[in-house]
Amino acid sequence: MKIVYVINHLSFLVSHRLNLLAAHIVRGNKVVVVSGCDRSRQMDDKAVEVLNRNGIYDCINVGFTADGVNLFRELVAIFKIYRILRREKADIVHCITPKAVVYAGLCARLLNVNALIITISGMGLLETTDRFIGPWFRLLQKFSRLMYRYIFLHQRKCIVVQNEDDMHNIISNYRVDSRDVKKIAGSGVNMDLYPVPDFAHKKKQVLFPARLLKEKGVYEFIGAARNLRAGFPDWQFLLAGDWDYPSPNAISAAQVREWNKEENIICLGYVSDIHKIFLDVWVVCLPSYREGLPKALLEAAAGGCAIITTDSIGCREAIVAGETGDLIMPKSEKALTEALQQLLSDQGRIESYARNGRALAEQKYYIKLVTAAMFEIYDQFPPPKSAGIRRLPK
């Protein structure tokens, strides 16, 4: 079997789907990866090295970026994807991340590929409801919705979602047969990286594990850290995630430097071995406005952390409220401050959430379970049988 993956950038593929790709190689399947550009050339190069070490050598960069708006460059990328899919004649085309879904899904639909798998990690701009968005964005939003409707008409497809809200949205708003939509718990957690936590040596630290973007709730986290500074002087608030993205909602390097000057706030930047931090800290906090199913919270559970997150799409499905963590109202510094204050004042509840979260990760988020569920989908689309077919002369 030959499978072509199309994704916005390689670092996401390595961090979220490497185990899946490696399983293809073990099975003797041919894997081709088509990607856009990462914001960091160094991260792109490192991702290629990791893929090569795992037996994946066909990595083709077609030049688009996740946030790119250069119309000529984007059209060139679509044309390149079309040519690659036509040349490769893959048995399955698997699109992951929003822009890759639109670009590769469109090409796969035009080419009528044997099978199309689409992983929805979140509906992104399609579900933006901010009334202040501009006319250009509204036009882009309408175009994307039309493209999704067209792509979802492919006859042999499976749409993989990570939460109930996205499943309902796709079935009801895009008129997709429920049999063509499957829910899988994210990309899973590599439990080999998470030995049973040493709870006796965990530190009084609250971790924000995400890119420093407004929609991740970073301002609410910083506000809560400031509000709790006097009452909890022995607790530190860590931020582990990259910043200065080419996005209007990104936090600037100058702002990060200012935050780092505050005594209970530590900005770590991008952390390649984040599992070590999850094993060290007591509490993980992700006050995001919307997610698919945040892998950071699944890993936090595996690391034995109590969790506070928002009662929003994707986030609410990553915990069991009252057992592994607490849910709060999105976009509310006050709600986050109060929830953290109550949790940090109750060490017994912290430990209970942490232990329950670890058990949940073992039962539900183990990456082998997720990989097995994905291969059940792949196996629904065997390669077409061409042997014995005789074509009439033109």
C-alpha positions in Angstrom: 0.0 0.0 0.0 1.2 3.5 -0.8 0.0 6.4 1.4 0.6 10.1 0.9 0.4 12.4 3.9 -0.1 16.1 3.3 0.4 18.5 6.3 1.1 22.1 7.0 4.6 21.5 8.4 6.8 18.5 9.3 7.4 19.4 12.9 3.7 18.8 13.6 3.9 15.4 11.8 6.9 14.4 13.9 5.3 15.5 17.2 1.9 14.1 16.6 2.0 11.3 14.0 5.5 9.8 14.0 4.4 6.5 15.6 1.7 6.1 12.9 4.2 6.6 10.1 6.7 4.2 11.7 3.9 1.6 11.9 3.4 1.9 8.1 7.1 1.2 7.6 6.9 -1.9 9.8 4.0 -3.1 7.7 5.9 -2.6 4.5 3.8 0.3 3.3 5.2 3.0 1.1 5.0 6.5 2.8 5.3 9.9 1.0 5.1 13.1 2.9 4.1 16.4 1.3 4.4 19.5 3.5 4.5 23.3 3.6 7.2 25.3 5.3 7.7 25.6 9.0 8.3 29.1 10.3 11.8 27.8 11.3 14.1 26.2 8.7 16.0 24.6 11.6 12.8 22.9 12.8 12.1 21.7 9.2 15.6 20.2 8.9 15.4 18.5 12.2 12.0 17.0 11.4 13.4 15.6 8.1 16.3 14.0 10.1 13.8 12.3 12.4 11.7 11.0 9.6 14.7 9.7 7.8 15.8 7.8 10.9 12.4 6.2 11.0 12.6 5.0 7.4 10.6 7.8 5.7 12.8 9.4 2.9 10.3 10.9 0.5 9.6 14.3 2.0 8.5 16.9 -0.5 8.2 20.6 0.5 5.8 22.5 -1.7 6.4 25.9 -0.2 3.1 27.1 1.4 3.0 28.3 5.0 0.2 27.8 7.5 -0.4 31.6 7.8 0.6 32.5 4.2 -1.6 34.9 2.2 0.5 35.3 -0.9 -2.0 34.2 -3.6 0.6 33.4 -6.2 2.6 31.3 -3.8 -0.4 29.4 -2.5 -1.7 28.7 -6.1 1.8 27.3 -7.0 1.7 25.1 -3.9 -1.7 23.7 -4.9 -0.5 23.0 -8.4 2.5 21.2 -7.0 0.3 19.1 -4.7 -1.9 18.2 -7.7 1.1 17.1 -9.7 2.5 15.0 -6.9 -0.8 13.2 -6.2 -1.3 12.5 -9.9 2.3 11.1 -10.2 2.3 9.0 -7.0 -1.1 7.4 -7.6 -1.4 6.7 -3.9 -3.9 4.1 -2.5 -4.7 6.6 0.3 -4.2 10.3 0.6 -4.3 11.5 4.3 -4.6 15.2 4.9 -3.8 16.7 8.3 -4.1 20.3 9.5 -6.5 22.9 8.1 -4.7 24.4 5.1 -3.4 20.9 4.0 -7.0 19.6 4.2 -8.2 22.3 1.8 -5.3 22.1 -0.7 -4.8 18.4 -0.8 -8.4 17.6 -0.4 -9.3 19.7 -3.4 -6.6 18.0 -5.5 -7.6 14.5 -4.3 -11.2 15.3 -5.2 -10.3 16.5 -8.7 -8.1 13.4 -9.2 -10.7 11.1 -7.7 -8.0 9.3 -5.7 -8.7 5.8 -4.4 -9.3 6.9 -0.8 -9.2 10.2 1.1 -8.7 10.4 4.8 -9.1 13.8 6.5 -8.0 14.5 10.1 -9.8 17.4 11.6 -7.8 18.7 14.6 -10.2 21.6 15.0 -12.3 23.6 12.5 -10.1 26.7 12.9 -11.3 29.8 11.0 -14.5 27.9 9.9 -15.8 28.2 13.4 -14.6 31.7 14.2 -17.5 33.8 15.5 -15.8 37.0 16.4 -18.1 39.8 15.1 -15.2 42.1 14.5 -13.4 40.1 11.8 -12.9 42.0 8.6 -14.5 41.5 5.1 -11.4 39.8 3.7 -11.5 37.2 6.5 -15.2 36.6 6.0 -14.6 36.0 2.3 -11.8 33.5 3.1 -14.1 31.8 5.6 -16.9 31.4 3.1 -14.4 30.1 0.5 -13.1 27.5 3.0 -16.5 26.3 3.8 -17.4 25.8 0.1 -14.1 23.9 -0.3 -14.9 21.6 2.6 -18.4 20.9 1.1 -16.8 20.0 -2.2 -14.0 17.9 -0.7 -16.5 16.0 1.5 -18.3 14.8 -1.6 -15.5 12.3 -2.3 -17.1 8.8 -2.5 -14.4 6.9 -0.6 -13.5 8.9 2.4 -13.2 9.0 6.2 -13.2 12.1 8.2 -11.4 11.7 11.6 -12.4 14.1 14.3 -11.2 14.4 17.9 -14.3 15.7 19.7 -18.1 15.4 19.7 -18.7 19.0 18.7 -16.7 18.7 15.5 -18.4 15.4 14.7 -21.9 17.0 15.1 -20.8 20.0 13.1 -19.6 18.0 10.1 -22.5 15.6 10.0 -25.2 18.3 10.4 -23.7 21.3 8.6 -21.8 19.6 5.8 -24.3 16.8 5.2 -21.8 14.0 5.7 -23.0 10.4 6.3 -22.3 9.6 10.0 -20.7 6.3 8.8 -17.9 8.4 7.1 -17.0 10.2 10.4 -14.9 8.6 13.1 -13.9 10.0 16.5 -10.4 9.1 17.7 -8.8 10.4 20.9 -6.3 12.8 19.3 -2.9 11.4 18.4 -2.4 9.6 21.7 0.5 9.6 24.1 3.8 7.7 23.9 3.6 6.1 27.4 7.2 4.9 27.0 8.2 8.5 27.8 6.1 8.5 30.9 7.1 6.2 33.7 4.9 6.2 36.8 5.4 9.7 38.2 7.3 10.2 41.4 4.7 12.2 43.2 6.9 12.8 46.2 9.3 14.9 44.2 6.9 17.0 42.1 7.4 20.8 42.3 5.0 23.6 43.2 4.7 24.7 39.6 1.8 25.5 37.3 2.6 24.9 33.6 1.1 26.6 30.5 2.0 24.2 27.7 1.2 25.9 24.4 2.3 28.4 21.8 2.1 31.9 23.2 -1.0 33.0 21.3 -4.0 35.0 22.5 -6.4 32.2 21.6 -4.5 29.8 23.8 -5.5 31.9 26.9 -2.0 33.2 27.6 -3.2 36.6 28.9 -5.6 35.0 31.3 -2.8 32.7 32.5 -0.4 35.7 33.1 -3.2 37.6 34.8 -3.9 34.7 37.2 -0.2 34.3 38.0 0.0 37.9 39.0 -3.2 37.7 41.0 -1.9 34.7 43.0 1.6 36.0 43.5 1.0 37.3 47.0 -1.2 34.4 48.3 1.0 31.6 46.9 4.6 32.9 46.9 6.1 29.4 46.8 4.4 28.5 43.5 5.9 29.3 40.1 4.1 29.8 36.8 5.9 28.3 33.8 5.1 28.9 30.1 6.5 26.3 27.7 5.9 27.3 24.1 7.3 29.3 21.2 6.4 32.9 20.6 6.7 35.7 18.1 4.7 33.9 15.4 3.7 35.8 12.2 0.2 36.2 13.6 -1.7 39.2 14.9 -2.6 37.1 18.0 1.1 36.1 18.8 3.0 37.4 21.8 6.1 39.4 20.9 9.6 38.7 22.1 9.6 42.1 23.9 6.5 41.1 25.8 8.0 37.8 26.8 11.1 39.5 28.1 8.9 41.7 30.3 7.0 38.8 31.7 10.3 37.0 32.5 11.2 39.9 34.8 8.3 39.0 37.1 9.4 36.9 40.1 6.9 34.1 39.8 6.7 33.8 36.0 9.2 31.8 33.9 9.0 31.7 30.1 10.9 28.6 28.9 10.3 29.0 25.1 10.0 25.9 22.9 10.8 22.8 24.9 11.7 19.6 22.9 11.5 17.3 25.9 8.3 18.6 27.4 7.6 15.2 28.9 10.2 15.8 31.6 8.4 19.0 32.7 5.0 17.2 32.9 6.6 14.6 35.2 8.0 17.4 37.4 5.1 19.8 37.8 1.9 19.4 39.9 -0.5 21.5 37.8 -1.1 22.1 34.1 -3.3 24.9 33.0 -4.5 25.5 29.4 -7.2 28.2 29.3 -7.6 27.8 25.5 -10.6 29.2 23.6 -10.9 26.2 21.4 -9.0 23.0 20.5 -9.4 19.7 18.6 -8.3 17.6 21.4 -5.2 19.2 23.0 -2.3 16.7 23.1 -0.7 18.7 25.8 -3.5 17.9 28.2 -3.3 14.2 27.3 0.4 14.2 28.1 -0.2 16.2 31.3 -2.5 13.4 32.4 0.2 10.8 31.6 2.7 12.8 33.6 0.5 12.8 36.6 -0.7 16.4 36.7 -3.8 18.0 37.9 -5.4 20.0 35.1 -7.4 23.2 34.7 -8.8 24.0 31.3 -11.8 25.7 29.7 -15.3 24.4 29.1 -14.8 24.8 25.4 -14.7 22.6 22.3 -12.0 20.0 22.5 -10.7 21.1 25.9 -13.7 19.7 27.9 -13.1 16.2 26.4 -9.5 16.1 27.5 -10.4 15.7 31.2 -13.0 14.2 33.5 -14.3 17.2 35.3 -14.1 16.8 39.1 -11.9 13.7 38.8 -8.8 14.6 36.7 -9.2 18.4 36.6 -11.5 21.4 36.7 -13.3 23.3 33.9 -13.7 27.1 33.8 -15.4 29.7 31.6 -13.2 30.6 28.6 -11.7 34.1 28.3 -12.1 34.8 32.0 -9.1 35.8 34.1 -11.3 35.9 37.1 -12.6 32.4 36.7 -9.1 31.1 36.1 -7.7 32.9 39.2 -10.5 31.5 41.4 -10.1 28.0 40.1 -6.3 28.0 40.6 -6.7 29.5 44.1 -9.1 26.8 45.2 -6.9 24.0 43.7 -3.5 25.3 45.0 -5.0 25.5 48.4 -6.0 21.8 48.4 -3.0 19.5 48.0 -5.2 16.5 48.6 -7.3 17.4 45.5 -4.2 18.1 43.5 -2.9 14.6 44.2 -6.2 12.9 43.6 -6.6 14.6 40.2 -3.0 13.7 39.3 -3.4 10.0 40.1 -6.8 9.8 38.3 -5.3 11.5 35.3 -2.5 9.0 35.1 -5.0 6.1 35.2 -7.1 7.8 32.5 -4.1 8.2 30.2 -3.2 4.5 30.6 -6.7 3.4 29.8 -7.7 5.8 27.0 -4.8 7.7 25.5 -2.1 5.1 25.1 -0.7 5.7 21.6 -0.9 2.1 20.6 -4.7 2.2 21.0 -4.9 5.3 18.7 -2.6 3.7 16.1 -4.7 0.6 16.1 -7.8 2.7 15.6 -6.3 4.5 12.7 -5.2 1.3 11.0 -8.8 0.0 11.2 -9.7 3.0 9.0 -6.8 2.4 6.6 -7.8 -1.2 6.2 -11.2 -0.2 5.0 -9.6 1.1 1.8 -7.6 -1.7 0.2 -5.7 -0.9 -3.0 -7.8 -1.3 -6.2 -7.4 -4.7 -7.9 -6.0 -4.0 -11.3 -4.7 -7.5 -12.1 -6.5 -9.2 -15.0 -8.1 -6.0 -16.3 -7.7 -5.5 -20.1 -8.0 -2.0 -21.5 -9.5 -1.5 -24.9 -7.2 0.2 -27.4 -8.0 3.8 -28.2 
